[in-house]
């Protein structure tokens, strides 16, 4: 960390550390109270998995926003823009455009066709045990990839505030977040998680709006001055505001950009923690309404990331940001400190508030991710595969809670390794895995009559294996100073995001597996699913007018 920034941050956080800790503690206590309150109303599997399907379109839209605007959005994107200018803002565009795919292709049919998980939709017209096992496996892997980003963000954020510089302290912080995450899910289920996400969405929008206003005020609401100052201070001049700073230097980086764009745009419609949110509303109309609200809220937030990222570049400078954290994850909280005054109480208060909001963001998202993966294990694998549909609701919910503990432990271990990586980049990997394994299977199942069990298995396992293997042998894991294992070098796949290869492969394997399958597609079941996905009414059910 540069001397100036180190002294400023250390002075602000040391002098006002009681305030910072109080704000953090207040949020944790408040959200745990909400979780316990909601947990008392969780009486059945439907309550635990889907909140009883009782949330309104607006409430669910707010919760979806809270689930989607993760540490990647608040910390990672602000850092990416501050360090790479225009190319960093591409993350914001990709995350937002992705909602159109989710709205147009997935939200309503999935809400109509399933009950609790993605496996419900696949099992409707295929052999139940193999596809539920595949769906559960994929959900858990995607969720863990996404959890890595949140854990990394938590480690960076709390380390900055508490002045922790040693690795042991950072690992303990990741462990603390994991323990809180386990408590939220095991006690509150979907009801508790949803209310926490709603509160977090309001806090995040309010905090981002405040910083955006203060940044624009500093530049007299002249965006041209803001961008010009950011470009001058970046050391890159006009190139900072043009495409190519990160993704245009070489042919490989251009391919990496295409791969990233495909993963971001297609990934949302396959993310397990987003998909299960469509089951928390009573009707398909409410599902559509919730996605419309989510698009509006998320769109407003991503517009404000322009002020966060370019404001950090203009006011702090990329050198000091990367000195604090190589991946730029501290740009937003440091901007709050500088905009309020590095040696003033106001700056410390802003730093504490924004950091508490970011911490709230992390806790809410990790709770949603853990709930999605533990629900899939309990409902798809335990209840329908291991127990062959004979498990009681009480046993199923108990299995989900134990799965939460196991997934939490794995996430803590992996999150400790990923603490120095850019959280936006980590989330992009989760998007790539989701788009490779889940999206082809969902779309084929809903819209292709000849899709078979073998096609589903080839698509899920093939897309999942390809994306994970390519990530393991990419520069994200080894071969660069910014890699997860800095001192190792075993990468051979040149791209940092595998989407360009693994997503088309997932679709290809689903098509090929179905064509080569000896299983005859169940036309009757497909017809039933088609009616149900479009209307929400099962075949043979009287339709009231």
N, C-alpha and C positions, 0 to 999 in steps of 0.2 A: 504494500500500500504506500502511496506517495506520502511524504512527511506532512504536507499541508492537510491532506484529507484525513490522515491517520490521527493527527492532533485534534482536528475539528470534530470528527466523529467520536473519538475517545472522550474529549472534553464534554460534548453534549450528552453522550450516553452515561458517562460517569456521574456528572452533576445531577442529572435528572433520571437516574436509573430507578429510583423508587416510583416515579410516575409511570415509567415504561412498564415496570413489573406489575404495577397496580392495574394498568389498562389491560395487559395480557391476562392477568388473573381474573379481572372482572368479566372479560369475554368468555373465558373458559368456564367460569362458574355459571354465567347466564345460560350458555348453551347446554351445559350439563343439566341444569334445571329444566330446560325445555325438553331435553332428551328423556329425563326421568318422568316428566309429566306425560309426554307422548307414550312412553313405554307402558304406563299404567293402562292406556287405552288399547294396547296391542293384545288382543285376545285370541286371534286366529292366524293361520298361515297367510290369509289374504291381507290381514292388517300388517303383518311383518314384511311381506314381499311388496305389496302395492298400496299400503296405507288404506286398505279397504275400498280403494277406488272412489274416494270421497272428495278429492280436491277439485276445486274449480279450474277452469281454463286459465284464468289470470294467476291463481296461486301456483299452478303447475308450471306456467310460463316463467314465473319468477324463480321457482325452484330449478327449472332447467337452466336458466341463466346462471344461477348460483353454482350449479353442477358443472357448467361448461366453461365459465370464466375462471380458469384455474390459475395456479402459480405461473403457468406458461404465459397466460394472457397478461397478468399484472407485472410479473417480474421479468420473465423471459423476453417478451416482445419489446418492452420498454428498453431492455438492455440491447437487444438485437438492433433496434432502430438507432440507439445512441452510438453504437459501434460501427454499423454498416449503412446507416441512412436509408435510402430508398429500398434497398434489398431486404433490410430488416422489416420494413412495413409490409412486405409481401406476406409475412405470416398473418398479419391482421386481415388482409384481403382473403387469403385462403380459408381461414377459420370461419369468416362470415359467409362467403359464397357457399361453403359446404352445407349451410342450413337449407338452401334451396333444394338440394338433392334429398335431404332428409324429409322436407315438407312434401315435395312432389311425388316421391317414390315410396317412402317407407312409413311415415308417421301414422296415417289413417289405416292402411291395410294391416299393419302390424298390430295396432291397437284392437282392431276387429277380430283378428285371427288367433291371437294368443291369450294367455292368462297371466303368467308371471314372468316368463323368460323367452328368449329366442328359440330355445329347444321346443317349446310348445308349438310353435309355428311349423318347424321342420317335422315334428313327430306326427302332425295331423294327417299327412298323406304318405309317410314312409315308415320303415321299420323303426320302431320306437327306441329300442335300447342302443343300437349303434349310433344313431344320429344325436341322441341326447348326450351320450358320452362325448362325442366330438364337439357338440355345442358347448358343453360344460368346460371341456379342456380349453377350447379357444377363448371362452369368456375369461377364464382365470388368467391365461397368459397375457391377453390384451390388457386386463386390469392391472396386472403386476407391472407391465411396461409403463403404463400411465402413472402408477403409484410412484415409480422411480423419480419422475419429474417433481412430484409434490414433495417427496422426502428431501430431494436435493435442494429445493427451494426453501424448505423449512430450516435445513441446516445452515444455509447461507444467511438467511434473514435473522434468525435468533443469535447466531454467532456475531453478527454485526452489532446488534443491540446490546448484548451482554459482554462484548469485548472478548469473546472466546476465540483464540487463535490456534489452539492445539487440536490435533485430530481427534483425540479422545473425547474432548468436550463436544465437538461437532457430532460425533457418533451418538453420544448420549442424548443430544437434542433430537436427532432422528428417532431414537428409541422412545422419547417422550411423546412425539407426535403419533407414533405407532400405537402406543398405549391408549392415548385419548381416542384415536380412531376406533380401536377395538371396543372401548366403552360406549361410544356413540351408537355403534351398530348393534352390539349385543343387547344393550338396554332399550334403545328407542326404535329399532327396526326402521322401516320406511317412513313411518309417521314422524319419528324424531328427526331422522335425517332430512326429510323434506322441510320441516320448520327451521332447522339450522341453516339449510341452503337458502331459504327465503330471507332470513335475517341477514345472512352474509351477502346476498345479492344487493340488498338495500344499502348496506354499509359500503360495499365496494363501489357502487355507482356514486354514492355521496362523496366518498373520499377522492375518487378519480375526478369528479366534477369540481371539487374544491381545488385540487392541485392544478387542473386545467385552467380554471379561472385565474389563479394566482400567477401561473406562467404567462398567460395571455396579457394579464394586467401589467406584468413586468415589461412586456414589449408593446404596451399601449394598444393591445388587440390587433396588432399588425402582424399577420402570419408571415408575410414576406420578410419582415425584419427578423422574425424568429428563425425561419429557415436559412436566411442568409448568414446570421450569426453562427448557427449550428454548422453550416458548411465551412465557414472561415475557421472555426475553432477545431474542426475535425482533423485538419491537416491534409484533407483531400480536395478542398476547394469545391468547385461545381460538381465534381464526380460524386460527391457525397449525396447529391440530390438526384442522381441519374442511375439507371439500372447498370449493374455490372461490377459493383465494388466487391461483392462477395461471390456472386454467381456468374461472373462474366470473364474472369481472367483466363481461364483455360476451357477447352472443350469438355473436360470432365466436370468442371463446376457448372457449366451450362446444362449438362445432362442432370446434374444434381438438382438444379433448380426445377427442371421439368418433373423429376421424380418427386420432389417436395410438393409441388403444386398438385400433382395427381393424388398424392397421399392425403393432403389437407382437404381437398374438395370431396373426395370419395369416402374419407375415413369416418366422418361424423355419423353417417347413416349405418355404420357397423359397430359403433362404440357401445358396449354392453350397458354402461351406467346411464347412457342417454336413452337407449332403447327401452329399458325397464320403466322409465319415467312416463311413457305413453300409457302404461297400465294403471296409473294412479288416478286417472280421470274416469268418470262414469260413462261417457259416450265418445264416439268418434268426432262429433262436432267439437266437444271440449278439447280433444287431442289436437285438432286443427287450430283451435283458438289459442291453445297453450304454445304451439310452435310459432304462431303469428306474434304473440306477446314476446316470446323469447328472441325472435329475429329483431324486433324493435329495440329491446333492451340491449341485446348483445351488439347490434349495429351502432347504437349510440356510444357504447363503451369503446368499441374498436376505433371509432373516429377520434375519441379522446386520447388514444394511444399515440397519435401524432404529436400532441402536446407533451405527453410524458417522455417519449423517446427523443424527439428533437429538442425539447426543453432541457433534458438532461445533457444532451450534446452541447447545447449553447451555453448553459449556465455552469456546468461542471467541467465538461470536456471528456472525450473518450479515453485519454491517457489516465486520468485519475479514476475513472469508472473501472477500467480494466485492471488498474493497480489494486483496487479494492477486491474485485472478483474478475478473473480472466474472462469468464463467459458473459459478464455484464449484468448478472442477476441482481446486483444491488443498486442499479440505476434509479429505480422509482423511489425507494426510501431515502437515498442520498439526495435526490432532487427535492424531496420534502424538507430535508435538513437545510439545504442551501437556500431554498426559496424563502424560508422563514428566518434565515440568519444562522450561520454555523456557531456563533458564540452567544446566541440569545435563547431565552426560555421558549419563545414562540417557535423557533426552529426545532428545539428538542420536543416540544409538544406535537408539532406536525410530524416529526419523525416517528414518535411513539404511536400517534393515531394511525398513520399510514401503515406502519409495520404491524399494528394490531389488526388492521383490516386485511393485510396480506396473510397474516397468520390465520385469520378467520377463513380466508379463501382456501388455504391449504387444508384446514381441518374439515371444512364442508365437502370438498371434492374427494378427499381420501375416504371419507365416510360413505359417499355415494359409490365410489369404485369398489370398496370392500363389500358393501351390501350387494352389488351386482354379482360379484364373483362368488360370494358365499351362498347367495340365493340360488345361483345356477348349480353349484355343487350339491346343495341340499335337495333342490327340487328335481333337477335333471339326473344327476348321477346317483345320489343316495336313495331318494324315494322311488324313482322309476327304473333305475338300472340295478342297483344293489338289492333293494328291497322289493323290486318288481311290482311297484304300486301298492304294496301292503303296509307301508309306513303310515302311522297316524299323523295328524297335523302337529301334535305336540312333539313327536319324535323328529319330524321334518324341521321344525323351528329349532330344536335343540342341535341338530346336525349343522344347521346354518350358523349357529353361534359358535360352535367348535371350529367350523371352517374359517370363520372370521379371525379367530385367534391364530390359526395356522398361517393364513394368508398375511396377517399382520406381522408375524415373525419373519417370514420370507421377505416381505417388503422392507422391513427395517434393515435386514442384512444387506440386501441389494442397494437400498437407498444410501447406505453408508459409503458404498463404493462409488456411487454416481454423484457425490455431493459437489464436485467441481465442474460438472458439465452444464451447458446452457439448458435451462428447463424447457424452453420453447422447442429446441431441437429434440429433446427426449420425448416430448409429447408428439412431435411429428412422427417419431418411430412407432409410437402406439397407434397413431392414425394409419400408418402403412400396414401394420399387422392386422388391424381391424378391417381395412379395405381389402386385404388379400384373402383373409380367411372367412370373415362373416358376411360381407356385402354380397359377393357372388352367390352364396348359398341362399341368402334371404331373397334376392331378386329372382333367381331361378325358381325357387320354391313358390313364390307368389305369382309369377307371370309366365312360367314355361311348363306346358303340359307334359312334356317328355322327360322332365327331370326325375331322377331316380335316387334311391338310397346310395348306390355306389357313386353317383355323381356328387352327391352331397359330401360323402366321406372323402373323396378325392379332392374336392374343392377346399374343404376345411383343413384337412391334414396337409395337403399339398401347399396351399397358400400360407398356412401357419409355419410349416417347416422351412419353406423357401425364405420367407421374410425374416424369421428368427436366425437362420444360418447366415444369411447375407449380412445381418446386423452384427453378429458375432465376429465375422471376418471383414468388417468394415473399419474405416478410420475412427469411428465412434468408440470402439473398444480398445484398439491398439494402434501404434505406429505414429502418433502425433503428440505434441506436448499437451494438447487439449483432450486427449483420449482418456477413457476410464482407467486403463492400465498404461501409464505414461512410459514406463521403462520396458515395455514389451513391444514386439513388432511381429505379428502373425497375420496381418490383414492382406487379402488379395483382391477383395471386391472394392473397386475404387470410389464408389458413391457412398455418401453418408446416410442417404435414405434409400431403402430397397424398393420403394413403390413402383418405379419404372419397370422393374423386372417381375416382382412378386405379385402385383395386382393383376396384370394381364394373365399371368400363369394361373392364378386362382380361378379366373373366369374360364380359361382354356381347359383346365383339369375338370371343372364341373361339367362342361359341355362334352368333353371326350369320355369321361367316366360314365355319363348317361348313355351316350351312343354305344359304348362297348358293353354295357350292362345286359345281362340275360334276364333281368327283372323286367316284367311288363309294367309300364306306368299305369297307375290306378286312375283312369279317366274319371270315374265317378267321384272319387275323393277330391280330385283336382277341381271338378265342377262345384262341389260343395264348398271347397276353400275359396274359390273365386267369388261365389255369392257372399260368403261370410266376410271376406276381406273388403268387399265393396260396400256391403250394407250393414255389417255387424250382426246380422241375423242368421242363425243356423238354419240349414235346410230342414223344412218340415215344421218350423216354428211359425205360428200365425203372426202376421204383421198387422199391428193395429194402426188405424188411420186417425 
